[in-house]
Amino acid sequence: MFYQLFQSAKTEAEFNELLDLTFTENERAMMLERWKIFDALDRGLSQREVAKDVPCSIVTATRGAKVYRENREVIQKYLDILKSTVLNRPS
């Protein structure tokens, strides 16, 4: 159901519109925070360093680290996509 809904967005603006309708501002911020945690862990930072870098609580960094450890290969695939997308955006 959600796959088809989000896949129906034809532009980034439409996708962001769906995100705005589906998630609160806080929920969107939490999703972004989670991916920043994954990125920091991928760069080899400790959980304490992640908490300072992101910034977030150590508890949040620990939860993210647990998910990262359990799903490293899949997270790496999406981190690679995220990094290439961000790096390829025009300034």
C-alpha contacts under 8 A as a table, 3 or more apart, distances in Angstrom:
res1	aa1	res2	aa2	distance
1	M	4	Q	5.49
1	M	5	L	6.32
2	F	5	L	4.89
2	F	6	F	6.04
3	Y	6	F	5.46
3	Y	7	Q	5.85
4	Q	7	Q	4.94
4	Q	8	S	6.09
5	L	8	S	5.34
5	L	9	A	7.44
6	F	9	A	5.67
6	F	15	F	6.69
6	F	18	L	7.16
7	Q	10	K	7.58
9	A	12	E	7.39
9	A	14	E	5.15
9	A	15	F	5.10
9	A	18	L	7.79
10	K	14	E	6.45
10	K	15	F	7.38
11	T	14	E	5.19
11	T	15	F	6.27
12	E	15	F	4.95
12	E	16	N	6.08
13	A	16	N	5.12
13	A	17	E	6.11
14	E	17	E	4.90
14	E	18	L	6.29
15	F	18	L	5.13
15	F	19	L	6.28
16	N	19	L	4.91
16	N	20	D	6.09
17	E	20	D	5.08
17	E	21	L	6.27
18	L	21	L	5.08
18	L	22	T	5.99
19	L	22	T	5.07
19	L	23	F	5.68
19	L	28	R	7.79
20	D	23	F	5.62
20	D	24	T	6.68
20	D	25	E	7.41
21	L	24	T	7.68
23	F	26	N	7.88
23	F	27	E	5.69
23	F	28	R	6.15
24	T	27	E	5.09
24	T	28	R	6.30
25	E	28	R	5.20
25	E	29	A	6.18
26	N	29	A	5.01
26	N	30	M	6.15
27	E	30	M	5.01
27	E	31	M	6.32
28	R	31	M	5.15
28	R	32	L	6.33
29	A	32	L	5.13
29	A	33	E	6.05
30	M	33	E	4.93
30	M	34	R	6.17
31	M	34	R	5.13
31	M	35	W	6.54
32	L	35	W	5.28
32	L	36	K	6.25
33	E	36	K	5.01
33	E	37	I	6.19
33	E	54	V	7.07
33	E	56	C	7.92
34	R	37	I	5.06
34	R	38	F	6.32
34	R	64	G	6.37
35	W	38	F	4.92
35	W	39	D	6.12
35	W	79	L	7.87
36	K	39	D	5.02
36	K	40	A	6.15
36	K	54	V	6.28
37	I	40	A	5.09
37	I	41	L	6.13
37	I	50	V	6.38
37	I	54	V	6.47
37	I	61	A	6.50
37	I	64	G	6.32
37	I	65	A	7.65
38	F	41	L	5.13
38	F	42	D	6.01
38	F	64	G	6.83
38	F	65	A	7.32
38	F	68	Y	6.31
38	F	75	I	7.53
38	F	79	L	7.89
39	D	42	D	4.94
39	D	43	R	6.28
39	D	79	L	6.97
40	A	43	R	5.07
40	A	44	G	6.67
40	A	45	L	5.75
40	A	50	V	5.87
40	A	53	D	7.46
40	A	54	V	7.63
41	L	44	G	5.09
41	L	45	L	5.17
41	L	46	S	6.91
41	L	47	Q	7.59
41	L	50	V	6.91
41	L	65	A	7.08
41	L	68	Y	7.75
42	D	45	L	7.41
42	D	76	Q	7.95
45	L	48	R	7.92
45	L	49	E	5.57
45	L	50	V	5.89
46	S	49	E	5.04
46	S	50	V	6.06
47	Q	50	V	4.91
47	Q	51	A	6.20
47	Q	58	I	6.66
47	Q	61	A	5.67
47	Q	62	T	6.23
47	Q	65	A	7.21
48	R	51	A	5.14
48	R	52	K	6.56
48	R	58	I	6.23
48	R	61	A	7.65
49	E	52	K	5.19
49	E	53	D	6.00
50	V	53	D	4.93
50	V	54	V	5.84
50	V	55	P	7.12
50	V	56	C	7.67
50	V	58	I	7.96
50	V	61	A	6.31
51	A	54	V	5.74
51	A	55	P	5.10
51	A	56	C	4.72
51	A	57	S	5.52
51	A	58	I	5.35
51	A	60	T	7.77
51	A	61	A	5.76
52	K	55	P	4.84
52	K	56	C	6.74
53	D	56	C	7.95
56	C	60	T	6.30
56	C	61	A	6.71
57	S	60	T	5.19
57	S	61	A	6.33
58	I	61	A	4.93
58	I	62	T	5.98
59	V	62	T	5.02
59	V	63	R	6.23
60	T	63	R	5.15
60	T	64	G	6.17
61	A	64	G	5.06
61	A	65	A	6.00
62	T	65	A	4.94
62	T	66	K	6.24
63	R	66	K	5.20
63	R	67	V	6.52
64	G	67	V	5.21
64	G	68	Y	6.04
65	A	68	Y	4.84
65	A	69	R	6.03
66	K	69	R	5.22
66	K	70	E	6.25
67	V	70	E	5.18
67	V	71	N	6.02
67	V	72	R	7.95
68	Y	71	N	5.26
68	Y	72	R	5.15
68	Y	75	I	6.93
69	R	72	R	5.43
71	N	74	V	5.65
71	N	75	I	6.03
72	R	75	I	5.15
72	R	76	Q	5.92
73	E	76	Q	5.09
73	E	77	K	6.42
74	V	77	K	5.18
74	V	78	Y	6.64
75	I	78	Y	5.26
75	I	79	L	5.96
76	Q	79	L	4.92
76	Q	80	D	6.03
77	K	80	D	5.32
77	K	81	I	6.57
78	Y	81	I	4.98
78	Y	82	L	6.05
79	L	82	L	4.91
79	L	83	K	5.94
80	D	83	K	5.17
80	D	84	S	6.10
81	I	84	S	5.23
81	I	85	T	6.04
82	L	85	T	5.17
82	L	86	V	6.15
83	K	86	V	5.22
83	K	87	L	5.93
84	S	87	L	5.09
84	S	88	N	5.92
85	T	88	N	5.25
85	T	89	R	6.39
86	V	89	R	5.49
